[in-house]
């Protein structure tokens, strides 16, 4: 395939950015989107130009690093990660726009790379359990009902890619935060810090400058791991429960 790429280029966080146009040829339909960008970068390097900076790591749809907006959609036209998006989803002669995540809490570092450390700070605020475990406990020492285990696993699938933020018209991080809260709060191991977890993580999310949630549902539609929209309402319920309990103390 021969494609026209319009790629966001930005030298650093303080520089002004703009779309640059490139032509790439000989693209196989079996290539991943990142492999296609590798091909573009090889051509740019051979021509003595600066390659396009973009995030990637595992290239197996696990790490969540490959954060790109493709033709206006987070991760592109398929419900998957960018590294698992293949060029068969496009047609010969297509023009493809490639941009970074657009959110105030995700400032651009260079080209297509954004700083997502805001997610890390939300996790640091309470996305963990603290327990003196000593030796490794027996696998079935703490019984967990299967519905709870299934619900926890569904939320644990979140890879922190940020597609929910990129797709949200408000730039909200509610789906990410709710996935991390509900994953732990539904399990008995997370019960001791149930209230402080939701209050601290939601508070940190607000401090990071993410937008407010209006439940438009774009986040769940864009999520490559299928985190359900009801995760947000479950988190809101947890937050109300925690604030009322804190008010009674």
MOZI-V583503 format. One record per backbone hydrogen bond with DSSP energy under -1.0 kcal/mol. CO is the residue of the C=O (numbers start at 1). NH is the residue of the N-H. Records with the same first field share a line. If there is no record, write none. Layout:
# MOZI-V583503
CO->NH ; NH
This chain:
# MOZI-V583503
1->27
2->93
3->24
4->96
5->22
6->98
7->20
9->18
10->111
18->9
20->7
22->5
24->3
28->31
29->88
31->87
32->36
33->37
34->38
35->39
36->40
37->41
38->42
39->43
40->44
41->45
42->46
43->47
44->49
45->48
53->112
65->67
68->75
69->99
70->73
73->70 ; 76
78->80
85->33
86->89
87->90
91->94
94->4
96->6
97->71
98->8
99->69
103->106
107->115
110->113
113->109 ; 110
116->119
117->121
118->122
119->123
120->124
121->125
123->126 ; 127
126->128
131->133
138->141
145->149
146->150
147->151
148->152
149->153
150->154
151->155
152->156
155->158
162->166
163->167
164->168
168->171
171->211
173->177
174->178
175->179
176->180
177->181
178->182
179->183
181->185
182->186
184->187
187->190
188->191
191->194
193->197
194->198
195->199
196->200
197->201
198->202
199->203
200->204
201->205
202->206
203->207
204->208
205->210
206->209
217->221
218->222
219->223
223->226
228->231
229->232
230->234
231->235
232->236
233->237
234->238
235->239
236->240
237->241
238->242
239->243
240->244
241->245
242->246
243->247
244->248
